[in-house]
Amino acid sequence: MSIYKQCVTIIVLLLPMIITAQTRDEAVQELRREIAALKMTSDSKFETLEHQLKQILTDIQKTKEKDAMQELLEKARILSQKKKSEEESLQRKFHSGLRQQSALNPNISMSGDYYAAYGTSDSDYNRIPSEYTWGTGRFFLREMEMGLQSPLDPFSRGKVFLSYGREGVSLEEGYIEVLNFPLNINVKIGEYKTQFGKLNRYHDHALPQFDRPLVLVNFFGVTSLKGFGVAANVLLPSMTAHVNELDIDVISGGVGHSFTDAGKHNLIYVAHYKNYYDLNRSTYLEFGLSGATGYNDPGETLRTLVAGGDLTLKWTPPGRAKYRGIEWRTELLWSEREAAGPDVSAWGFFSSLQAKLGVRWFGSIRADYSQLPYDSELEEKGVTICFDYWQTEFVFYRFQYSRLERNFEESDTRVIFQTNWAMGPHKHDAY
């Protein structure tokens, strides 16, 4: 066989195989094209889904921001209305007859002070209530007090305290306070208890013991040094103390042996200087100096000078003030009284320690000494032990034991049970 024939034979034998391989390659290429098309389609759908998801998240974020903005705008609107209301309230002008009737009503309070007293002395000086003693031997109504307090306008306030006691109805205090004068000055005009020492301003129901110390009773009487006049309270710049205050009073009045309640002018001049120190978080110290001068005779020719110093130290543990606390209070008074004969010098003091024993229990002890301002040869001294039970801030009960010794009258041992209650905002505050 020739070479030509052999080649033709080989081609004829290989041709089916070549055709089959070509067809297979074309099928592979077609499959690849379909795979590529499917991939492009899936990528497009994935990108579409991703875009839609991003759009949804963006819309949610915008909604949240819009809601937050609306909330802020609503809060701003409420605050703006509140500020506008406060400004209108501050700028409000009061005209008589135009205010609502309820706005004219003051805060009204009532308090009752009752006691039962027993004493070993049969002397009338001890048994019968007077300017210098509350009496013993029976049940007593010491006082029913009505308090009325109200702001008069943005610059002043009024306070009135009416008392019903053994002498009938009387005005205990009634005054107007004008606030915030230049140089940190407040002014008081009316009938009031002066700021002499620490306890003189206290009403009877707010005293730490049932009665006032002997030296205050002998110098000023059981009703305190008070009268009708004008007073100025000055907040001084801080110097050595944390707070410095000066009170100056000029009154017409007078009780006790120190100052007369008669005469043409009957003026008494009173001053008190106070220093306040914060020693630490739980302890503070207060120190004061006082002075008062006025005439002691109706002819207004003989003058009395009374000077005093007071010291208060109070400890209240942080976080336990409801259960524990100690207050130590001491006052020393000295009197120089002009007389028809030789001048009379007299002095006296008291020192008391009061402790909080629990939520409702208090205990206190007080030592007293006093010469009489018109005769320094006559003197009194005593000791007082007292326990208080506060049922609430409106009601308390007090049991007190006192031993009094005198060189001019019969000595006395007294046991007193006191009940005191209050209604309204006045309560048992110290003034």
C-alpha positions as CSV (number, residue, x, y, z in Angstrom):
1,M,0.0,0.0,0.0
2,S,1.2,3.4,-0.9
3,I,2.0,6.0,1.7
4,Y,-0.9,8.2,0.4
5,K,-3.4,5.4,1.0
6,Q,-2.1,4.8,4.5
7,C,-2.5,8.5,5.4
8,V,-6.1,8.5,4.1
9,T,-6.9,5.4,6.1
10,I,-5.4,6.9,9.3
11,I,-7.4,10.2,8.8
12,V,-10.6,8.2,8.2
13,L,-10.0,6.3,11.4
14,L,-9.2,9.4,13.5
15,L,-11.9,11.7,12.1
16,P,-14.7,10.5,14.4
17,M,-12.5,11.0,17.4
18,I,-11.5,14.6,16.2
19,I,-15.2,15.5,15.7
20,T,-16.1,14.1,19.1
21,A,-13.3,16.1,20.9
22,Q,-14.4,19.3,19.1
23,T,-18.0,18.9,20.1
24,R,-16.9,18.3,23.7
25,D,-14.8,21.4,23.7
26,E,-17.7,23.5,22.4
27,A,-20.0,22.1,25.0
28,V,-17.4,22.9,27.7
29,Q,-17.2,26.5,26.3
30,E,-21.0,26.8,26.3
31,L,-21.2,25.6,29.9
32,R,-18.6,28.1,30.9
33,R,-20.5,30.9,29.2
34,E,-23.7,29.8,31.1
35,I,-21.8,29.7,34.4
36,A,-20.4,33.2,33.8
37,A,-23.9,34.5,33.0
38,L,-25.3,32.9,36.1
39,K,-22.5,34.5,38.2
40,M,-23.1,37.9,36.7
41,T,-26.9,37.5,37.4
42,S,-26.3,36.4,41.1
43,D,-23.8,39.2,41.7
44,S,-26.3,41.7,40.4
45,K,-29.0,40.3,42.6
46,F,-26.7,40.3,45.6
47,E,-25.7,43.9,45.0
48,T,-29.4,44.8,44.7
49,L,-30.2,43.1,48.0
50,E,-27.2,44.8,49.7
51,H,-28.3,48.2,48.4
52,Q,-31.8,47.6,49.6
53,L,-30.6,46.6,53.1
54,K,-28.4,49.7,53.3
55,Q,-31.3,51.8,52.4
56,I,-33.5,50.2,55.1
57,L,-30.8,50.8,57.7
58,T,-30.4,54.4,56.6
59,D,-34.2,55.0,56.9
60,I,-34.2,53.4,60.4
61,Q,-31.4,55.7,61.6
62,K,-33.0,58.8,60.1
63,T,-36.3,57.8,61.9
64,K,-34.4,57.5,65.2
65,E,-32.7,60.8,64.8
66,K,-36.0,62.5,63.9
67,D,-37.7,61.0,67.0
68,A,-34.8,62.1,69.2
69,M,-34.9,65.6,67.7
70,Q,-38.7,65.8,68.2
71,E,-38.1,64.7,71.9
72,L,-35.5,67.4,72.4
73,L,-37.8,70.0,70.7
74,E,-40.6,69.0,73.0
75,K,-38.4,69.3,76.1
76,A,-37.2,72.7,74.9
77,R,-40.8,73.8,74.4
78,I,-41.8,72.7,78.0
79,L,-38.7,74.4,79.5
80,S,-39.4,77.6,77.5
81,Q,-43.0,77.7,78.8
82,K,-41.9,77.1,82.4
83,K,-39.3,79.8,82.2
84,K,-41.8,82.2,80.7
85,S,-44.2,81.3,83.5
86,E,-41.6,82.0,86.1
87,E,-40.6,85.3,84.5
88,E,-44.3,86.3,84.4
89,S,-44.6,85.3,88.1
90,L,-41.6,87.4,89.0
91,Q,-42.8,90.4,87.0
92,R,-46.3,90.1,88.4
93,K,-47.5,93.3,90.1
94,F,-49.8,93.0,93.0
95,H,-52.7,95.4,93.2
96,S,-55.1,95.5,96.1
97,G,-58.4,93.9,95.2
98,L,-57.0,92.2,92.1
99,R,-55.4,89.1,93.7
100,Q,-57.3,86.0,94.3
101,Q,-58.7,85.7,97.8
102,S,-56.7,82.5,98.5
103,A,-53.4,84.2,97.7
104,L,-54.1,86.7,100.5
105,N,-54.4,84.1,103.3
106,P,-51.4,83.7,105.5
107,N,-50.0,80.4,106.9
108,I,-51.9,79.9,110.2
109,S,-50.6,77.8,113.1
110,M,-51.8,76.9,116.5
111,S,-49.9,75.5,119.5
112,G,-50.9,74.5,123.0
113,D,-48.6,74.4,126.1
114,Y,-49.9,72.7,129.2
115,Y,-48.1,71.6,132.4
116,A,-48.6,70.2,135.8
117,A,-46.2,71.2,138.6
118,Y,-45.5,70.1,142.1
119,G,-43.2,71.8,144.5
120,T,-42.0,71.2,148.1
121,S,-42.2,74.9,149.0
122,D,-45.4,76.4,150.4
123,S,-44.1,80.0,149.8
124,D,-46.3,82.1,147.6
125,Y,-43.2,83.2,145.8
126,N,-42.9,79.6,144.5
127,R,-46.6,78.6,144.3
128,I,-48.2,81.5,142.6
129,P,-47.4,82.3,138.9
130,S,-45.7,85.7,138.6
131,E,-43.2,87.6,136.5
132,Y,-40.5,85.4,137.9
133,T,-42.0,81.9,138.4
134,W,-44.6,79.7,136.6
135,G,-46.1,78.4,139.9
136,T,-46.6,74.9,141.4
137,G,-49.3,72.9,143.0
138,R,-51.8,72.4,140.3
139,F,-52.5,72.1,136.5
140,F,-51.8,75.1,134.3
141,L,-52.3,76.4,130.8
142,R,-49.1,78.2,130.1
143,E,-50.1,79.4,126.6
144,M,-52.2,78.9,123.6
145,E,-50.5,80.6,120.6
146,M,-51.7,81.4,117.2
147,G,-49.1,82.2,114.5
148,L,-49.8,84.0,111.2
149,Q,-47.0,84.3,108.7
150,S,-47.0,85.4,105.1
151,P,-44.9,87.0,102.4
152,L,-46.3,90.5,101.7
153,D,-44.6,91.0,98.4
154,P,-41.2,90.0,97.0
155,F,-39.4,92.4,99.4
156,S,-41.1,91.9,102.8
157,R,-42.9,89.4,105.0
158,G,-45.2,89.7,108.0
159,K,-45.4,87.6,111.2
160,V,-47.9,87.9,114.0
161,F,-48.1,85.7,117.2
162,L,-51.1,86.0,119.5
163,S,-50.9,84.4,122.9
164,Y,-53.7,83.4,125.3
165,G,-52.4,82.8,128.8
166,R,-52.9,83.8,132.5
167,E,-53.3,87.5,131.5
168,G,-55.7,86.8,128.7
169,V,-55.0,87.6,125.1
170,S,-51.8,89.4,124.3
171,L,-49.5,90.1,121.4
172,E,-46.4,88.1,121.8
173,E,-44.8,89.3,118.5
174,G,-46.0,91.2,115.5
175,Y,-43.7,92.7,113.0
176,I,-42.8,93.2,109.3
177,E,-39.4,92.3,107.9
178,V,-38.1,94.2,104.9
179,L,-35.5,92.1,103.1
180,N,-32.4,92.7,101.1
181,F,-31.5,96.3,101.7
182,P,-28.1,97.4,100.3
183,L,-25.0,96.2,102.2
184,N,-26.8,92.9,103.2
185,I,-29.2,94.5,105.7
186,N,-32.6,93.2,106.7
187,V,-34.9,95.5,108.7
188,K,-37.6,94.6,111.2
189,I,-40.3,96.9,112.5
190,G,-42.9,96.1,115.2
191,E,-43.3,94.2,118.5
192,Y,-40.7,91.5,118.9
193,K,-38.2,89.7,121.1
194,T,-34.7,91.2,120.8
195,Q,-31.6,89.3,119.7
196,F,-29.8,89.3,123.1
197,G,-27.8,86.2,123.6
198,K,-28.9,82.9,122.4
199,L,-32.2,82.1,124.1
200,N,-34.0,85.5,124.4
201,R,-35.6,85.1,120.9
202,Y,-36.9,81.6,121.7
203,H,-40.7,81.2,122.3
204,D,-41.6,79.2,125.4
205,H,-42.6,76.1,123.5
206,A,-39.2,75.9,121.7
207,L,-37.0,76.1,124.8
208,P,-34.7,73.2,125.5
209,Q,-36.0,73.0,129.0
210,F,-39.5,74.0,130.4
211,D,-38.4,77.3,131.9
212,R,-35.8,79.9,131.1
213,P,-32.5,80.0,133.0
214,L,-32.5,81.9,136.3
215,V,-30.2,84.7,135.1
216,L,-32.5,85.5,132.1
217,V,-35.6,85.5,134.3
218,N,-34.1,87.7,137.0
219,F,-32.7,90.2,134.5
220,F,-35.5,90.3,131.9
221,G,-38.5,88.4,133.3
222,V,-40.2,85.2,132.1
223,T,-41.3,86.8,128.8
224,S,-37.8,87.9,127.6
225,L,-36.4,91.3,126.7
226,K,-38.9,92.6,124.1
227,G,-40.7,95.7,123.0
228,F,-41.9,97.8,120.1
229,G,-39.2,99.2,117.8
230,V,-37.0,98.7,114.9
231,A,-34.1,96.3,114.3
232,A,-31.4,95.9,111.7
233,N,-29.6,92.6,110.9
234,V,-26.3,93.0,109.0
235,L,-24.5,90.2,107.3
236,L,-20.8,91.3,107.7
237,P,-18.0,90.2,105.4
238,S,-16.3,87.0,106.6
239,M,-13.3,87.8,108.7
240,T,-11.9,85.3,111.1
241,A,-15.2,83.3,111.2
242,H,-17.2,81.6,108.5
243,V,-20.2,83.9,109.2
244,N,-20.3,87.2,111.0
245,E,-23.6,88.9,111.9
246,L,-24.5,92.1,113.7
247,D,-28.0,92.8,115.1
248,I,-28.9,96.3,116.4
249,D,-32.3,97.0,118.1
250,V,-34.0,100.1,119.4
251,I,-37.2,99.4,121.3
252,S,-39.7,101.0,123.6
253,G,-40.5,98.5,126.4
254,G,-38.9,96.8,129.4
255,V,-39.6,94.0,131.8
256,G,-37.9,92.7,134.8
257,H,-35.7,94.6,137.2
258,S,-33.2,95.8,134.6
259,F,-35.4,98.2,132.5
260,T,-38.5,100.1,133.3
261,D,-41.7,99.9,131.2
262,A,-42.7,103.5,132.2
263,G,-41.2,106.9,131.3
264,K,-41.5,109.5,128.6
265,H,-39.3,107.8,126.0
266,N,-38.6,104.4,127.5
267,L,-36.0,103.4,124.9
268,I,-33.7,100.4,125.2
269,Y,-30.7,99.9,122.9
270,V,-29.6,96.3,122.2
271,A,-26.8,94.9,120.1
272,H,-25.6,91.4,119.4
273,Y,-22.5,90.3,117.4
274,K,-22.3,86.6,116.3
275,N,-19.4,84.5,114.9
276,Y,-20.0,81.1,113.4
277,Y,-17.3,78.5,112.7
278,D,-17.5,75.1,111.0
279,L,-14.9,73.1,112.9
280,N,-15.4,69.9,110.7
281,R,-18.2,68.0,109.0
282,S,-19.9,67.1,112.3
283,T,-19.1,70.1,114.6
284,Y,-19.8,73.8,114.6
285,L,-19.0,76.5,117.1
286,E,-21.0,79.8,117.6
287,F,-19.8,82.7,119.8
288,G,-21.7,85.9,120.5
289,L,-21.4,89.2,122.4
290,S,-24.5,91.1,123.5
291,G,-25.2,94.4,125.1
292,A,-28.3,96.3,126.2
293,T,-28.8,99.7,127.9
294,G,-31.8,101.7,129.0
295,Y,-33.3,103.5,132.0
296,N,-34.5,101.6,135.1
297,D,-36.6,104.4,136.7
298,P,-39.8,106.2,135.4
299,G,-38.0,109.6,135.7
300,E,-35.4,108.3,133.2
301,T,-32.4,109.5,135.2
302,L,-30.9,106.1,136.2
303,R,-29.5,103.8,133.6
304,T,-28.8,100.0,133.5
305,L,-26.2,98.3,131.3
306,V,-26.4,94.6,130.7
307,A,-23.6,92.8,128.8
308,G,-23.4,89.1,127.9
309,G,-21.4,86.5,126.1
310,D,-22.8,83.2,124.7
311,L,-21.1,80.1,123.4
312,T,-22.7,77.2,121.5
313,L,-21.0,74.0,120.5
314,K,-23.0,71.4,118.5
315,W,-22.0,68.0,117.3
316,T,-24.1,66.0,114.8
317,P,-22.5,62.9,113.3
318,P,-23.0,62.7,109.5
319,G,-25.5,60.1,108.5
320,R,-26.7,59.6,112.1
321,A,-28.2,63.0,112.9
322,K,-31.6,61.4,113.3
323,Y,-30.3,59.3,116.2
324,R,-27.4,61.1,117.9
325,G,-26.3,64.7,118.6
326,I,-25.0,66.8,121.4
327,E,-25.4,70.6,122.0
328,W,-23.6,72.5,124.7
329,R,-24.8,76.0,125.4
330,T,-23.4,78.6,127.9
331,E,-24.3,82.2,128.6
332,L,-22.8,84.7,131.0
333,L,-24.5,88.0,131.9
334,W,-23.2,91.0,133.8
335,S,-25.3,94.0,135.0
336,E,-24.4,97.5,136.1
337,R,-27.4,99.3,137.6
338,E,-27.4,103.0,138.6
339,A,-29.3,103.6,141.8
340,A,-30.1,106.5,144.1
341,G,-27.4,105.1,146.4
342,P,-24.3,103.1,145.3
343,D,-24.5,101.5,141.9
344,V,-25.3,97.8,141.9
345,S,-23.2,95.2,140.0
346,A,-24.6,91.7,139.5
347,W,-23.9,88.7,137.3
348,G,-25.1,85.3,136.5
349,F,-24.7,82.4,134.1
350,F,-26.2,79.1,132.9
351,S,-24.7,76.1,131.2
352,S,-26.7,73.4,129.6
353,L,-25.9,70.1,127.8
354,Q,-28.6,68.5,125.6
355,A,-28.1,65.1,124.0
356,K,-30.2,63.2,121.4
357,L,-30.6,59.7,122.8
358,G,-32.6,58.2,119.9
359,V,-35.1,59.0,117.2
360,R,-37.6,60.4,119.7
361,W,-35.7,60.8,123.0
362,F,-33.7,63.8,124.3
363,G,-32.0,64.3,127.6
364,S,-30.6,67.5,129.1
365,I,-29.1,69.0,132.2
366,R,-28.6,72.7,133.2
367,A,-26.7,74.5,135.9
368,D,-27.8,78.0,137.0
369,Y,-26.5,80.8,139.1
370,S,-27.8,84.4,139.3
371,Q,-27.6,87.4,141.5
372,L,-30.5,89.8,141.5
373,P,-29.8,92.9,139.5
374,Y,-31.1,95.3,142.1
375,D,-29.2,93.6,145.1
376,S,-26.2,91.5,144.4
377,E,-26.4,90.1,148.0
378,L,-29.5,88.2,146.9
379,E,-28.7,85.1,144.8
380,E,-30.2,81.9,143.4
381,K,-28.7,78.8,142.1
382,G,-30.2,75.6,140.8
383,V,-29.8,72.4,138.7
384,T,-32.3,71.0,136.2
385,I,-32.6,67.6,134.7
386,C,-35.0,67.1,131.8
387,F,-36.2,64.2,129.5
388,D,-38.2,64.8,126.3
389,Y,-40.2,62.3,124.3
390,W,-41.1,63.5,120.8
391,Q,-44.1,61.5,119.6
392,T,-43.8,63.3,116.2
393,E,-42.5,66.7,115.2
394,F,-45.9,68.1,116.2
395,V,-46.2,66.7,119.7
396,F,-43.8,66.2,122.6
397,Y,-44.0,65.3,126.3
398,R,-41.4,66.6,128.9
399,F,-40.6,65.4,132.4
400,Q,-38.4,67.9,134.4
401,Y,-36.8,67.9,137.8
402,S,-35.4,71.1,139.3
403,R,-33.8,72.0,142.6
404,L,-33.6,75.8,143.4
405,E,-31.8,77.3,146.4
406,R,-32.0,80.9,147.5
407,N,-30.6,83.0,150.3
408,F,-33.6,85.4,150.3
409,E,-36.6,83.0,150.0
410,E,-37.5,79.4,150.7
411,S,-35.7,76.9,148.5
412,D,-37.8,74.6,146.3
413,T,-37.7,71.2,144.7
414,R,-40.0,71.0,141.6
415,V,-41.3,68.3,139.4
416,I,-43.0,69.4,136.1
417,F,-44.8,67.4,133.4
418,Q,-45.3,69.3,130.2
419,T,-47.4,68.5,127.1
420,N,-46.9,70.6,124.0
421,W,-48.6,70.2,120.6
422,A,-48.7,72.3,117.4
423,M,-50.7,72.3,114.1
424,G,-49.8,74.0,110.9
425,P,-46.4,75.1,109.5
426,H,-45.3,77.0,112.6
427,K,-44.5,73.8,114.7
428,H,-42.0,74.1,117.6
429,D,-39.5,76.4,115.8
430,A,-36.9,78.6,117.5
431,Y,-37.1,82.3,116.6
